């Protein structure tokens, strides 16, 4: 289960730093669009990308999502890729993300085989630089 505030931050047009491990053991980080289905964080990528090969070899990842309205506020989720979804579902998902982030469908000419990485959280935390996170609004 993805807890608040990570859930709501991932369901908005906030960017995430997605970190995987290269074969050498060095971390590799990409700025990504992110989503959440309530149970898992979702990262949509292509099967030929290094990040996909990395998680096939080592499923441990970190996702840091920062608030686009307050970049001093972020959440960090450490976990594992526990499942993948390909095909039509992954293609439709990248269009949904594109509509959220840039207000148009993902360009068809930039499509390789899409895959959704489902990330189960092992550790979650929120941080506000310069202070503690404010209480949740009601």
Residue pairs with C-beta under 8 A, 6 or more apart in sequence:
1 38
1 39
1 121
2 10
2 36
2 38
2 39
2 40
2 41
2 77
2 121
2 124
3 121
3 124
4 136
5 75
5 126
5 133
5 136
6 36
6 41
6 65
6 75
6 77
6 121
6 124
6 126
7 36
7 38
9 65
9 67
9 75
10 16
10 34
10 35
10 36
10 41
10 42
10 65
11 35
11 36
12 68
12 100
13 68
13 100
13 101
14 34
14 65
14 66
14 67
14 68
15 31
15 32
15 33
15 34
15 65
15 66
15 68
16 31
16 32
16 33
16 34
16 43
16 63
16 64
16 65
16 66
17 29
17 30
17 31
17 32
17 62
17 63
17 64
17 66
18 29
18 30
18 31
18 32
18 34
18 43
18 51
18 61
18 62
18 63
19 27
19 28
19 29
19 61
19 62
19 63
19 64
20 27
20 28
20 50
20 51
20 54
20 55
20 58
20 61
21 27
21 28
21 54
21 57
21 58
21 60
22 28
22 50
22 54
23 54
23 57
28 50
28 51
28 54
30 51
32 43
32 45
33 44
33 97
33 98
33 100
33 101
34 41
34 42
34 43
34 63
34 65
35 41
35 42
35 43
35 44
35 93
35 96
35 97
36 42
37 118
39 120
40 82
40 83
40 118
40 119
40 120
41 63
41 77
41 79
41 118
41 119
41 121
42 93
42 116
42 117
42 118
42 119
43 51
43 63
43 116
43 117
43 119
44 90
44 93
44 94
44 97
44 114
44 115
44 116
44 117
45 51
45 52
45 114
45 115
45 117
46 52
46 111
46 112
46 113
46 114
46 115
47 86
47 112
47 113
47 114
47 115
48 112
48 113
52 115
52 117
55 61
55 81
55 117
59 80
59 81
59 82
60 78
60 79
60 80
61 78
61 79
61 80
61 81
61 117
61 119
62 76
62 77
62 78
62 79
63 76
63 77
63 79
63 119
64 74
64 75
64 76
64 77
65 74
65 75
65 77
66 73
66 74
67 73
67 74
70 128
72 128
72 129
72 130
73 126
73 127
73 128
73 129
73 133
74 126
74 127
75 124
75 125
75 126
75 127
76 123
76 124
76 125
76 127
77 119
77 121
77 123
77 124
78 121
78 122
78 123
78 124
79 119
79 120
79 121
79 122
79 123
80 119
80 120
80 122
81 117
81 118
81 119
82 118
82 119
82 120
83 118
84 115
84 116
84 117
84 118
85 93
85 115
85 116
85 118
86 113
86 114
86 115
86 116
89 116
90 114
90 115
90 116
91 111
91 114
93 114
93 116
94 106
94 111
94 114
95 105
95 106
97 106
98 104
98 105
98 106
99 105
126 133
127 133
128 134
